[in-house]
Amino acid sequence: MQNPKNLHSLDVKAFAKAQMHVEGETPLVEFARLAEDCTGDVPGHVAWSAQGALDPDQSGKDAAWLHLEAKTTVPLTCQRCLHPVPVDLLIEQNFRFVPDEATALAEDDESEEDLLVLEDSFDLLALIEDELLMSLPLVPMHQGCLSEQVPTSQEEEAAMSEAKPNPFAVLASLKIRKH
Ligand SMILES: [Zn+2]
């Protein structure tokens, strides 16, 4: 099997059987769903690689496997200061291909690897994008923004009711600001 020409339509069985390896750098903008979650320009790339293998599953039957790695940095919006924050994403995942949806459901719980249903044509770039989307942080934030303490309403009330500031509280807030 030659190098796959179309990464959107891969023959997984042949890929696994030949233990093929493909890698590349794809511009972030080509991952339209991922780029939509980014802020401003998305000039970066996604560096990725995929390794096929034909190995036994738990029952000893030969199965097609795919080891996927992908790395990129996406510009997201910090949910605290609303400025852009670069977030590193890293994927390292094993996939095993199963004949049908029923097998995938039956074996999913006992499998460490992710299960995918084997189809004649498989979209490798879409899988990479799915995995990157799933690894996005729910609440992107700068490290500094994250460590800034949010006063709870109880603490605020306590502060209001106290005539003299508690020296320990002052000390604590000084410590926090030093970072
Ligand atoms: Zn921030």
Residues whose N, C-alpha, C, O or C-beta is under 5 A from the ligand:
A	BS01	ZN	C78 R80 C81 H142 C145
